[in-house]
Amino acid sequence: MKIFKKTPWAFVILIGIVSLFADMTYEGARSISGPFLAMLGASATVVGFVAGFGEFLGYGLRLVSGIISDKTKRYWTITFIGYVINLLAVPALALAGSWQMAAVLLILERTGKAIRNPSRDVMLAHATASLGHGKGFGIHEALDQIGAVTGPLIVSFVLFFSGSYAKSFGVLIIPALLALTVLVVARINYPKTEQLEGKGKTDRPIVSRKFYLLYLAAVSLIAAGFADYPLIAFHFNRTGQVTTEWIPVMYAVAMSVDALAAMILGRYFDRYGIKILIFSTLLALLFAPLVFLGNFYTALAGMVCWGIGMGAQESIVKAVLASVLPAERKATGFGIFNATIGLFWFLGSFFMGWLYGISIGWLIAFSMVIQVASIPLFVKLKNFKG
């Protein structure tokens, strides 16, 4: 029985609610996964490897998932499979009795996300074609980040009062099941999302191979210079720039800025095009000196800049791809793009972690210079509008 009117906005909101509950689930788990692994006996090296490898796998497998999605056109089936693996691996951590089992489940969670993302983004691209890709992906990211903020707070609350990692992971079965329930509702009401594109709305072909490669290179440079929060949190804790109890709050602040920036930047992207990425990059690259030098207040300002960068990557970057990729290769295009970004993010994070032990000054210089290097590429592409 269909209970929602078939409108593109309704679909975007439904999938946004799915993402809200999904992020609540796995971001909640990720906020305590490091200490949990350590409690089970894992070394710092193991914790770092699990986090890094999980992220790399989570991006790299999107290439395979994207190709399969385009060949089979079973976007809903692949999305469901990915979400089930992605979400149910989290509460299963409550049963993990060794760091090896916990590591497998954490990597499995990232694998599920890799499976479902290209197909889900294709369906969102269908829905946002008539709304404005920037605005549509921006609203989706905003809902997504509400979950990213509330999940860690819920887990922190449960852990504080129970002192139990098992209970903290176990409670996440609730948002996981809510996410899957809303996903079922979306599937019932929108079995063929391509119908949401509207009359006269057609996918523009890729402007050119050169455009795609230049755009991929530009965003890869940003990813390589964008420090992961675990490194930032490590710095806060080591230097005392931010006290222990404020470290998760800093992350929540960044995620809140991410949500707001995604909506604002997405709207302006629909009006001004790729030029908005030049503006967001210049703001975001300031996070490095503000976060790694100074005091609590500069750190707070740095996390605002970091959040703006995250919001741009999750809204405008996807909106550009949704605008230029042809229907028959849309999932593959998303997959190739995300796999490449994941590789550069992993390599950049690894290199910055190494630089941290040598010179914070060199770390800051690397982060800023490599992100600035993306600007000339965006300037070449600036006449493109979504």
C-alpha positions in Angstrom: 0.0 0.0 0.0 1.4 3.4 -1.0 1.3 5.9 1.8 3.3 8.7 0.3 2.7 10.9 -2.7 5.3 10.3 -5.4 7.3 13.5 -5.3 11.1 14.0 -5.6 11.2 15.9 -2.3 9.4 13.2 -0.4 11.9 10.6 -1.7 14.9 12.8 -0.8 13.5 13.3 2.7 12.8 9.6 3.2 16.3 8.6 2.1 17.6 11.4 4.3 15.8 9.9 7.3 17.3 6.5 6.4 20.8 8.2 6.5 20.0 9.9 9.7 19.3 6.6 11.5 22.1 4.9 9.7 24.6 7.5 10.7 23.3 7.4 14.3 24.1 3.7 14.2 27.6 3.5 12.8 28.9 7.0 13.8 27.8 6.1 17.3 29.9 2.9 17.2 32.9 4.7 15.5 33.0 7.2 18.4 34.0 4.4 20.8 35.5 1.8 18.5 39.1 2.8 19.3 38.8 2.5 23.1 36.8 -0.7 22.7 39.5 -2.4 20.6 42.1 -1.2 23.2 40.0 -2.7 26.0 39.9 -6.0 24.1 43.7 -6.0 23.9 44.4 -4.4 20.6 47.6 -2.3 20.2 47.6 1.3 18.9 49.0 -0.1 15.6 46.1 -2.5 15.3 43.6 0.3 16.0 45.1 2.5 13.4 45.2 -0.2 10.8 41.6 -1.3 11.4 40.4 2.4 11.0 42.6 3.1 8.0 42.0 -0.2 6.2 38.2 0.0 6.9 38.0 3.5 5.3 40.1 2.4 2.3 38.0 -0.7 1.8 34.9 1.4 2.3 35.8 3.7 -0.6 37.7 1.2 -2.8 34.8 -1.3 -3.0 32.5 1.4 -4.3 34.1 0.9 -7.7 33.0 -2.7 -7.8 29.6 -2.0 -6.4 29.1 0.9 -8.9 30.0 -1.3 -11.9 27.6 -4.1 -10.7 24.9 -1.6 -10.1 25.1 -0.2 -13.7 25.3 -3.6 -15.3 22.3 -5.0 -13.3 20.3 -1.8 -12.7 19.2 -3.4 -9.4 19.7 -0.3 -7.5 17.3 -1.1 -4.7 18.5 -4.7 -4.2 22.1 -3.6 -3.9 21.2 -0.7 -1.6 19.3 -3.1 0.7 22.1 -5.6 0.8 24.6 -2.8 1.7 22.4 -1.3 4.4 21.7 -4.7 6.1 25.5 -5.5 6.3 26.4 -1.9 7.2 23.9 -1.6 10.0 23.6 -5.0 11.6 27.4 -5.4 12.0 27.2 -2.5 14.5 25.0 -4.0 17.3 26.8 -7.3 16.7 29.8 -5.7 18.3 28.0 -6.2 21.6 28.8 -9.9 21.2 32.4 -9.5 20.2 34.7 -11.2 22.7 38.0 -10.5 21.1 39.6 -7.6 19.2 39.9 -9.8 16.2 36.1 -10.4 16.0 35.5 -6.7 16.7 37.9 -5.7 13.9 36.1 -8.0 11.4 32.8 -6.5 12.3 34.1 -2.9 12.0 35.5 -3.7 8.6 32.3 -5.4 7.6 30.4 -2.3 8.5 32.6 -0.2 6.1 32.1 -2.9 3.5 28.3 -2.6 3.7 28.6 1.1 3.3 30.7 0.7 0.2 28.2 -1.7 -1.3 25.1 0.5 -1.0 26.5 4.0 -1.6 26.8 4.1 -5.4 23.3 2.7 -5.9 21.8 5.0 -3.3 23.5 8.1 -4.8 22.2 7.2 -8.3 18.6 7.1 -6.9 19.2 10.4 -5.2 20.5 11.8 -8.5 17.2 10.7 -10.2 15.2 12.5 -7.5 17.3 15.7 -7.4 17.3 16.2 -11.2 14.2 18.3 -11.1 15.0 19.9 -7.7 18.6 21.0 -8.2 21.3 18.5 -7.4 23.0 20.9 -5.0 19.9 21.6 -3.0 18.8 17.9 -3.0 22.2 16.5 -1.9 22.6 19.3 0.6 19.3 18.5 2.3 20.2 14.8 2.4 23.6 15.5 3.9 22.0 17.8 6.5 19.7 15.0 7.7 22.6 12.6 7.5 24.7 14.7 9.9 21.9 15.1 12.4 22.5 11.3 12.9 26.2 11.8 13.0 25.9 14.2 15.9 23.2 12.4 17.9 24.7 8.9 17.6 27.9 9.6 19.5 26.0 11.5 22.1 23.6 8.6 22.7 26.5 6.1 23.0 28.4 8.5 25.3 25.3 8.8 27.5 24.8 5.0 27.7 28.5 4.4 28.3 28.6 7.0 31.1 25.7 5.5 33.0 26.3 1.8 32.4 30.1 1.6 31.9 29.4 -1.1 29.4 30.6 -1.2 25.8 28.2 -4.1 25.1 25.2 -2.1 26.2 26.4 1.0 24.3 26.7 -1.1 21.0 23.5 -3.0 21.8 21.3 0.1 22.0 22.3 0.9 18.4 20.0 -1.9 17.2 17.1 0.6 17.6 18.3 3.2 15.0 19.5 0.4 12.8 16.1 -1.2 12.6 14.4 2.2 12.2 16.7 2.9 9.2 15.8 -0.4 7.5 12.1 0.2 8.2 12.1 3.6 6.5 14.1 2.1 3.6 11.3 -0.4 3.1 8.8 2.4 3.1 10.8 4.2 0.5 11.1 1.1 -1.7 7.3 0.5 -1.6 6.6 4.0 -2.6 9.4 4.5 -5.2 10.1 1.2 -6.9 11.5 3.0 -10.0 13.3 6.2 -9.0 14.2 7.1 -12.6 10.5 8.2 -13.0 11.3 11.1 -10.5 13.5 12.9 -13.0 10.4 14.6 -14.5 9.4 15.3 -18.0 12.1 16.8 -20.2 14.7 16.0 -17.6 17.6 14.1 -19.1 21.0 13.3 -17.9 23.7 15.3 -19.5 26.6 13.3 -20.7 30.0 13.7 -19.1 31.2 17.1 -20.5 34.4 15.5 -21.5 36.9 12.9 -20.2 39.2 15.8 -19.5 36.6 17.5 -17.3 36.0 14.3 -15.3 39.8 13.7 -14.8 40.5 17.4 -13.8 37.6 17.3 -11.4 38.8 14.0 -9.9 42.3 15.4 -9.6 41.1 18.5 -7.8 38.9 16.7 -5.3 41.7 14.1 -4.7 44.1 16.9 -3.8 41.6 18.2 -1.2 41.1 14.7 0.2 44.9 14.2 0.5 45.2 17.3 2.6 42.2 16.8 4.8 43.2 15.4 8.1 41.0 12.7 9.7 39.5 13.5 13.0 41.3 10.7 14.9 44.6 12.6 14.2 43.1 15.9 15.3 41.7 14.3 18.4 45.0 12.7 19.1 46.6 16.1 18.9 44.0 17.7 21.2 44.6 15.0 23.8 48.3 15.0 23.6 48.8 18.8 23.9 45.9 19.6 26.2 44.7 22.2 23.7 41.3 20.7 24.2 40.4 18.8 27.3 39.3 15.2 27.1 35.6 15.8 27.8 35.5 18.5 25.1 37.1 16.3 22.3 33.8 14.6 21.3 32.0 18.0 21.6 34.4 19.4 19.0 33.5 16.6 16.7 29.8 17.3 17.3 30.4 21.0 16.5 32.1 20.1 13.2 29.2 17.7 12.2 26.7 20.4 13.0 28.6 22.9 10.8 28.8 20.1 8.1 25.0 19.9 8.1 24.4 23.6 7.8 27.2 24.1 5.2 25.8 21.3 3.1 22.4 23.0 2.8 23.8 26.5 2.1 26.6 25.5 -0.3 24.3 23.1 -2.1 21.8 25.9 -2.7 24.4 28.2 -4.0 25.9 25.5 -6.2 22.6 25.3 -8.1 23.0 29.1 -8.7 26.7 29.6 -9.3 28.0 26.2 -10.2 31.5 24.8 -9.4 32.8 28.2 -8.4 31.4 27.5 -4.9 34.0 24.8 -4.5 36.7 27.4 -4.8 35.2 29.4 -2.0 34.6 26.4 0.3 38.1 25.1 -0.3 39.7 28.4 0.7 37.7 28.4 3.9 38.3 24.7 4.7 42.1 24.7 4.3 42.3 27.1 7.2 41.5 24.3 9.6 45.1 23.1 9.7 46.8 26.1 11.4 43.8 26.8 13.6 43.5 23.2 14.8 47.2 22.3 15.2 48.4 25.7 16.6 46.9 28.1 19.1 44.4 27.5 21.9 41.0 26.1 22.6 39.2 29.0 20.7 41.4 28.6 17.6 40.7 24.9 17.7 37.0 25.6 17.8 37.3 27.9 14.8 39.4 25.3 13.0 36.7 22.7 13.5 34.2 25.1 12.0 36.4 25.3 8.9 36.9 21.5 8.9 33.1 21.1 9.1 32.6 23.4 6.1 35.0 21.3 4.1 33.2 18.1 5.0 29.8 19.7 4.1 31.2 20.7 0.7 32.6 17.2 0.0 29.3 15.5 0.8 27.0 17.9 -1.1 28.6 19.9 -3.9 31.1 17.2 -4.9 28.3 14.6 -5.3 26.0 17.2 -7.0 28.6 17.9 -9.7 28.8 14.1 -10.5 25.0 13.8 -10.5 24.8 16.6 -13.0 27.3 15.3 -15.5 27.3 11.5 -15.4 25.1 9.7 -18.0 22.4 7.4 -16.7 24.0 4.2 -18.0 27.3 4.9 -16.2 26.2 6.9 -13.2 26.9 4.3 -10.5 30.2 3.4 -12.2 31.2 7.1 -12.3 30.4 7.5 -8.6 32.3 4.3 -7.8 35.5 5.3 -9.7 35.4 8.7 -8.1 34.9 7.5 -4.5 37.5 4.8 -4.9 40.1 7.3 -6.0 39.2 9.8 -3.3 39.4 7.1 -0.7 42.9 6.1 -1.9 44.2 9.7 -1.7 42.5 10.3 1.6 44.1 7.2 3.0 47.6 8.1 1.6 47.3 11.7 2.8 46.2 10.7 6.3 49.0 8.2 6.5 51.6 10.8 5.4 50.2 13.5 7.8 50.4 11.0 10.6 54.1 10.5 9.8 54.7 14.2 9.5 53.1 14.8 12.9 55.9 12.9 14.5 58.5 15.0 12.7 57.1 18.6 12.5 53.6 20.0 13.0 54.8 22.9 10.9 55.5 20.6 8.0 52.1 18.9 8.5 50.3 22.2 8.3 52.3 23.3 5.2 51.5 20.0 3.5 47.8 20.2 4.3 47.4 23.8 3.1 49.6 23.6 0.0 48.1 20.4 -1.4 44.6 21.8 -1.0 45.6 25.1 -2.5 46.8 23.1 -5.5 43.2 22.2 -6.3 42.2 25.8 -6.9 43.8 26.2 -10.4 41.9 23.1 -11.5 38.6 24.4 -10.2 39.3 27.7 -12.0 39.6 25.8 -15.2 36.3 24.2 -14.6 34.5 27.2 -13.1 32.2 27.9 -16.1 30.4 24.6 -15.4 27.0 25.0 -13.7 24.9 22.2 -12.3 
